[in-house]
Amino acid sequence: MRFTTARLCGGEALMAISADDLDLNMEEASGRLAGMGFRIKQKDDMMITMDWREMETTIYPQGKVMFFPLKDRSLCIRYATEILEYLI
């Protein structure tokens, strides 16, 4: 997978933005994540928020994944790839 990254929240968060528009089914994605033992904090048609590796992680249907707190761009891409591989 290919990504660009964006710094958010004054540099305390990073978002990995998939080069491909994935159009994830959020209901199906939240079910898969919950089935793997992830605690879903919030979900709707526009995002899923969960705790992952001691970070608040938000997944968007377009294949964007935001991590808070995280400052390392290479980890951001690695983690986003790992999560999205569960979902696609």
DSSP file (Angstrom, degrees, kcal/mol; ACC not computed):
  #  RESIDUE AA STRUCTURE BP1 BP2  ACC     N-H-->O    O-->H-N    N-H-->O    O-->H-N    TCO  KAPPA ALPHA  PHI   PSI    X-CA   Y-CA   Z-CA
    1    1 A M              0   0    0      0, 0.0     2,-0.4     0, 0.0    80,-0.1   0.000 360.0 360.0 360.0 147.8    0.0    0.0    0.0
    2    2 A R        +     0   0    0     79,-0.0    17,-2.9     2,-0.0    18,-0.4  -0.918 360.0 175.2-114.9 140.8    1.1    3.5   -0.7
    3    3 A F  E     -A   18   0A   0     -2,-0.4     2,-0.3    15,-0.2    15,-0.2  -0.951  25.4-151.0-138.9 155.4    0.4    6.5    1.6
    4    4 A T  E     -A   17   0A   0     13,-2.0    13,-3.3    -2,-0.3     2,-0.3  -0.814  27.4-139.9-109.6 164.7    1.0   10.1    2.2
    5    5 A T  E     -A   16   0A   0     -2,-0.3     2,-0.4    11,-0.2    11,-0.2  -0.917  12.9-164.8-126.4 155.2    1.0   11.4    5.7
    6    6 A A  E     -A   15   0A   0      9,-1.9     9,-2.5    -2,-0.3     2,-0.4  -1.000  18.9-130.9-137.0 137.2   -0.3   14.6    7.4
    7    7 A R  E     +A   14   0A   0     -2,-0.4     2,-0.3     7,-0.2     7,-0.2  -0.710  33.5 176.2 -85.5 137.9    0.5   16.0   10.8
    8    8 A L  E >>> +A   13   0A   0      5,-2.7     5,-2.0    -2,-0.4     3,-1.0  -0.829  48.3  35.4-133.2 170.8   -2.5   17.0   12.9
    9    9 A C  G >45S-     0   0    0     -2,-0.3     3,-1.3     1,-0.3    -1,-0.2   0.879 132.6 -49.7  53.1  48.1   -3.3   18.3   16.3
   10   10 A G  G 345S-     0   0    0      1,-0.3    -1,-0.3    -3,-0.1    -2,-0.0   0.775 109.1 -53.4  65.5  26.4   -0.3   20.6   16.6
   11   11 A G  G <45S+     0   0    0     -3,-1.0    -1,-0.3     2,-0.2    -2,-0.2   0.450 117.9 106.7  89.8   0.5    2.0   17.7   15.6
   12   12 A E  T <<5S+     0   0    0     -3,-1.3    58,-2.1    -4,-0.5     2,-0.3   0.624  77.9  45.4 -86.2 -13.8    0.8   15.3   18.2
   13   13 A A  E   < -A    8   0A   0     -5,-2.0    -5,-2.7    56,-0.2     2,-0.4  -0.921  65.2-156.9-129.1 153.5   -1.1   13.1   15.7
   14   14 A L  E     -AB   7  67A   0     53,-1.9    53,-2.9    -2,-0.3     2,-0.5  -0.977   4.0-155.7-128.2 145.4   -0.4   11.7   12.3
   15   15 A M  E     -AB   6  66A   0     -9,-2.5    -9,-1.9    -2,-0.4     2,-0.5  -0.984   6.8-150.1-120.1 129.5   -2.8   10.6    9.5
   16   16 A A  E     -AB   5  65A   0     49,-3.0    49,-2.3    -2,-0.5     2,-0.6  -0.857  14.1-159.8 -92.9 129.4   -1.9    8.0    6.9
   17   17 A I  E     -AB   4  64A   0    -13,-3.3   -13,-2.0    -2,-0.5    47,-0.2  -0.942  15.4-130.0-117.1 112.9   -3.8    8.8    3.7
   18   18 A S  E     -A    3   0A   0     45,-0.8   -15,-0.2    -2,-0.6     4,-0.1  -0.311   5.3-139.4 -62.5 139.2   -4.1    5.9    1.3
   19   19 A A  S    S+     0   0    0    -17,-2.9     2,-0.4     2,-0.1    -1,-0.1   0.752  92.0  63.2 -68.1 -23.8   -3.1    6.6   -2.3
   20   20 A D  S    S-     0   0    0    -18,-0.4     2,-0.8    43,-0.1    -2,-0.1  -0.855  90.5-124.2-103.2 137.4   -6.1    4.5   -3.3
   21   21 A D        -     0   0    0     -2,-0.4    42,-0.2     1,-0.2    41,-0.1  -0.721  31.5-175.8 -79.4 109.9   -9.7    5.5   -2.4
   22   22 A L        -     0   0    0     40,-1.4    40,-0.2    -2,-0.8    -1,-0.2   0.783  15.6-152.9 -85.9 -28.9  -10.8    2.4   -0.6
   23   23 A D        -     0   0    0     38,-0.3    39,-0.2     1,-0.1     2,-0.1   0.956  22.5-158.9  52.1  58.3  -14.5    3.1    0.2
   24   24 A L        -     0   0    0     37,-3.2     2,-0.8    36,-0.2    -1,-0.1  -0.380  19.6-122.6 -67.2 141.4  -14.5    0.8    3.3
   25   25 A N     >  -     0   0    0     62,-0.2     4,-2.6     1,-0.2     5,-0.2  -0.798  24.8-159.7 -81.4 110.3  -17.8   -0.5    4.6
   26   26 A M  H  > S+     0   0    0     -2,-0.8     4,-2.4     1,-0.2     5,-0.2   0.819  85.8  53.1 -70.1 -31.9  -17.7    0.9    8.1
   27   27 A E  H  > S+     0   0    0      2,-0.2     4,-1.8     1,-0.2    -1,-0.2   0.943 114.0  42.6 -66.4 -46.9  -20.3   -1.5    9.6
   28   28 A E  H  > S+     0   0    0      2,-0.2     4,-2.3     1,-0.2    -2,-0.2   0.906 114.4  51.8 -64.5 -42.2  -18.4   -4.6    8.2
   29   29 A A  H  X S+     0   0    0     -4,-2.6     4,-2.5     1,-0.2    -2,-0.2   0.916 109.1  48.9 -62.6 -44.3  -15.0   -3.1    9.3
   30   30 A S  H  X S+     0   0    0     -4,-2.4     4,-2.6     1,-0.2    -1,-0.2   0.877 110.4  52.5 -66.1 -35.1  -16.2   -2.4   12.9
   31   31 A G  H  X S+     0   0    0     -4,-1.8     4,-2.2     2,-0.2    -1,-0.2   0.911 110.3  47.3 -63.9 -43.0  -17.5   -6.0   13.1
   32   32 A R  H  X S+     0   0    0     -4,-2.3     4,-1.1     2,-0.2    -2,-0.2   0.930 114.0  47.1 -63.3 -45.5  -14.1   -7.4   11.9
   33   33 A L  H ><>S+     0   0    0     -4,-2.5     5,-2.2     1,-0.2     3,-0.6   0.921 113.0  47.9 -64.4 -43.9  -12.2   -5.3   14.4
   34   34 A A  H ><5S+     0   0    0     -4,-2.6     3,-1.6     1,-0.2    -1,-0.2   0.888 108.0  56.7 -63.0 -38.5  -14.5   -6.1   17.3
   35   35 A G  H 3<5S+     0   0    0     -4,-2.2    -1,-0.2     1,-0.3    -2,-0.2   0.749 103.8  53.8 -64.2 -24.3  -14.2   -9.8   16.3
   36   36 A M  T <<5S-     0   0    0     -4,-1.1    -1,-0.3    -3,-0.6    -2,-0.2   0.419 127.5 -99.5 -89.1   0.3  -10.5   -9.5   16.7
   37   37 A G  T < 5S+     0   0    0     -3,-1.6     2,-0.3     1,-0.3    -3,-0.2   0.493  73.4 144.7  97.9   3.4  -10.9   -8.1   20.2
   38   38 A F      < -     0   0    0     -5,-2.2     2,-0.8    -6,-0.2    -1,-0.3  -0.573  50.5-126.5 -75.9 138.7  -10.4   -4.4   19.5
   39   39 A R        -     0   0    0     12,-0.4    12,-1.1    -2,-0.3     2,-0.5  -0.775  20.2-147.8 -88.3 110.6  -12.6   -2.2   21.7
   40   40 A I  E     -C   50   0A   0     -2,-0.8    10,-0.3    10,-0.2     3,-0.1  -0.681  16.4-177.0 -80.0 122.2  -14.6    0.1   19.4
   41   41 A K  E     -     0   0A   0      8,-2.8     2,-0.3    -2,-0.5     9,-0.2   0.819  69.1  -1.0 -87.6 -35.3  -15.1    3.5   21.1
   42   42 A Q  E     +C   49   0A   0      7,-1.7     7,-3.0     2,-0.0    -1,-0.3  -0.986  64.4 175.8-155.0 143.4  -17.3    5.1   18.4
   43   43 A K  E     +C   48   0A   0     -2,-0.3     2,-0.3     5,-0.2     5,-0.2  -0.988  12.6 139.4-151.3 145.9  -18.6    4.1   15.0
   44   44 A D        -     0   0    0      3,-1.9     3,-0.3    -2,-0.3    -2,-0.0  -0.861  68.3 -71.1-158.8-166.7  -20.8    5.5   12.3
   45   45 A D  S    S+     0   0    0     -2,-0.3   -19,-0.2     1,-0.2     3,-0.1   0.667 128.8  44.9 -71.2 -14.7  -20.8    5.7    8.5
   46   46 A M  S    S-     0   0    0      1,-0.3     2,-0.3    14,-0.1    -1,-0.2   0.628 120.0  -0.7-106.5 -16.9  -18.0    8.2    8.5
   47   47 A M        -     0   0    0     -3,-0.3    -3,-1.9    13,-0.2     2,-0.4  -0.991  45.1-143.4-168.0 158.7  -15.5    6.8   11.0
   48   48 A I  E     -CD  43  59A   0     11,-1.9    11,-2.7    -2,-0.3     2,-0.5  -1.000  19.5-164.5-126.3 128.7  -14.5    4.2   13.6
   49   49 A T  E     +CD  42  58A   0     -7,-3.0    -8,-2.8    -2,-0.4    -7,-1.7  -0.962  21.6 151.2-115.9 132.6  -12.6    5.2   16.7
   50   50 A M  E     -CD  40  57A   0      7,-2.6     7,-3.3    -2,-0.5     2,-0.5  -0.955  47.4-101.8-149.9 164.5  -10.8    2.6   18.8
   51   51 A D  E     + D   0  56A   0    -12,-1.1   -12,-0.4    -2,-0.3     2,-0.3  -0.827  44.5 168.4 -90.3 131.2   -7.8    2.1   21.1
   52   52 A W  E >   - D   0  55A   0      3,-2.6     3,-1.4    -2,-0.5    -2,-0.1  -0.957  65.2 -12.8-148.6 124.0   -4.9    0.4   19.3
   53   53 A R  T 3  S-     0   0    0     -2,-0.3     3,-0.1     1,-0.3    -1,-0.0   0.878 127.0 -56.0  50.6  43.3   -1.3    0.1   20.6
   54   54 A E  T 3  S+     0   0    0      1,-0.2     2,-0.3     0, 0.0    -1,-0.3   0.727 119.0 106.2  63.4  25.4   -2.1    2.6   23.3
   55   55 A M  E <  S-D   52   0A   0     -3,-1.4    -3,-2.6    -5,-0.0     2,-0.6  -0.956  77.9-113.9-128.1 149.6   -3.2    5.2   20.8
   56   56 A E  E     -DE  51  68A   0     12,-3.0    12,-2.1    -2,-0.3     2,-0.5  -0.761  41.8-166.2 -77.9 124.7   -6.6    6.6   19.8
   57   57 A T  E     -DE  50  67A   0     -7,-3.3    -7,-2.6    -2,-0.6     2,-0.5  -0.960  11.0-167.3-123.0 129.6   -7.0    5.4   16.3
   58   58 A T  E     -DE  49  66A   0      8,-2.4     8,-2.9    -2,-0.5     2,-0.4  -0.968   3.5-162.4-121.1 129.2   -9.6    6.6   13.8
   59   59 A I  E     -DE  48  65A   0    -11,-2.7   -11,-1.9    -2,-0.5     6,-0.2  -0.918   5.2-161.2-112.5 134.5  -10.3    4.9   10.5
   60   60 A Y    >   -     0   0    0      4,-2.7     3,-2.0    -2,-0.4     4,-0.3  -0.829  29.8-114.6-114.4 153.1  -12.2    6.6    7.7
   61   61 A P  T 3  S+     0   0    0      0, 0.0   -37,-3.2     0, 0.0   -38,-0.3   0.759 111.3  63.4 -60.6 -26.0  -14.0    5.0    4.8
   62   62 A Q  T 3  S-     0   0    0    -39,-0.2   -40,-1.4   -40,-0.2   -44,-0.1   0.513 125.4 -95.5 -76.9  -3.2  -11.6    6.4    2.2
   63   63 A G  S <  S+     0   0    0     -3,-2.0   -45,-0.8     1,-0.3     2,-0.3   0.644  78.7 141.8  95.8  17.4   -8.6    4.5    3.7
   64   64 A K  E     -B   17   0A   0     -4,-0.3    -4,-2.7   -47,-0.2     2,-0.4  -0.741  29.1-169.7 -89.2 140.8   -7.4    7.3    6.0
   65   65 A V  E     -BE  16  59A   0    -49,-2.3   -49,-3.0    -2,-0.3     2,-0.4  -0.985   3.0-162.3-134.6 123.6   -6.1    6.2    9.4
   66   66 A M  E     -BE  15  58A   0     -8,-2.9    -8,-2.4    -2,-0.4     2,-0.4  -0.881   2.5-163.9-109.3 137.0   -5.3    8.8   12.2
   67   67 A F  E     -BE  14  57A   0    -53,-2.9   -53,-1.9    -2,-0.4     3,-0.4  -0.971  11.1-140.9-121.2 131.4   -3.1    7.9   15.2
   68   68 A F  E    S+ E   0  56A   0    -12,-2.1   -12,-3.0    -2,-0.4   -55,-0.2  -0.987  84.2  18.5-137.1 126.5   -3.0   10.0   18.4
   69   69 A P  S    S+     0   0    0      0, 0.0    -1,-0.3     0, 0.0     2,-0.3   0.597  92.6 121.2 -86.2 142.5   -0.4   10.4   19.9
   70   70 A L        +     0   0    0    -58,-2.1    -3,-0.1    -3,-0.4     3,-0.0  -0.900  23.3 170.3-161.3 135.2    2.2    9.5   17.2
   71   71 A K        +     0   0    0     -2,-0.3     2,-0.7   -64,-0.1   -58,-0.1   0.509  53.8  96.5-121.3 -12.1    5.0   11.5   15.7
   72   72 A D     >  -     0   0    0      1,-0.2     4,-2.0   -58,-0.1     5,-0.1  -0.742  54.4-161.9 -90.4 112.8    6.9    8.9   13.6
   73   73 A R  H  > S+     0   0    0     -2,-0.7     4,-2.0     1,-0.2     5,-0.2   0.865  89.3  52.4 -63.2 -39.0    5.9    9.0   10.0
   74   74 A S  H  > S+     0   0    0      1,-0.2     4,-2.3     2,-0.2    -1,-0.2   0.891 110.4  48.2 -68.0 -37.3    7.3    5.5    9.1
   75   75 A L  H  > S+     0   0    0      2,-0.2     4,-3.2     1,-0.2     5,-0.3   0.887 107.8  56.6 -66.1 -38.2    5.4    4.0   12.1
   76   76 A C  H  X S+     0   0    0     -4,-2.0     4,-2.4     1,-0.2    -2,-0.2   0.934 110.6  43.0 -57.3 -47.9    2.2    5.7   10.9
   77   77 A I  H  X S+     0   0    0     -4,-2.0     4,-2.3     2,-0.2    -1,-0.2   0.913 115.0  49.7 -66.6 -43.2    2.5    4.1    7.5
   78   78 A R  H  X S+     0   0    0     -4,-2.3     4,-2.1     2,-0.2    -2,-0.2   0.930 113.8  45.1 -61.8 -45.9    3.4    0.7    9.0
   79   79 A Y  H  X S+     0   0    0     -4,-3.2     4,-2.5     2,-0.2    -2,-0.2   0.906 112.4  50.8 -66.4 -42.3    0.5    0.8   11.4
   80   80 A A  H  X S+     0   0    0     -4,-2.4     4,-2.8    -5,-0.3     5,-0.2   0.910 110.3  50.2 -62.7 -41.3   -2.0    2.0    8.8
   81   81 A T  H  X S+     0   0    0     -4,-2.3     4,-2.1     1,-0.2    -1,-0.2   0.930 110.5  50.4 -60.4 -45.6   -1.0   -0.8    6.5
   82   82 A E  H  X S+     0   0    0     -4,-2.1     4,-0.8     2,-0.2    -2,-0.2   0.924 114.1  43.7 -59.4 -47.1   -1.4   -3.4    9.3
   83   83 A I  H >X S+     0   0    0     -4,-2.5     3,-1.1     1,-0.2     4,-0.8   0.945 113.6  49.2 -65.5 -48.8   -4.9   -2.1   10.2
   84   84 A L  H 3X S+     0   0    0     -4,-2.8     4,-1.7     1,-0.3     3,-0.5   0.808 102.0  62.7 -66.5 -28.4   -6.1   -1.8    6.6
   85   85 A E  H 3< S+     0   0    0     -4,-2.1    -1,-0.3     1,-0.2    -2,-0.2   0.807 101.1  54.2 -64.3 -27.4   -4.9   -5.3    5.7
   86   86 A Y  H << S+     0   0    0     -3,-1.1    -1,-0.2    -4,-0.8    -2,-0.2   0.816 114.6  41.2 -66.6 -30.6   -7.4   -6.6    8.4
   87   87 A L  H  <        0   0    0     -4,-0.8    -2,-0.2    -3,-0.5   -62,-0.2   0.624 360.0 360.0-102.1 -16.3  -10.2   -4.7    6.6
   88   88 A I     <        0   0    0     -4,-1.7    -1,-0.1   -64,-0.1    -3,-0.1   0.435 360.0 360.0-112.0 360.0   -9.7   -5.2    2.9
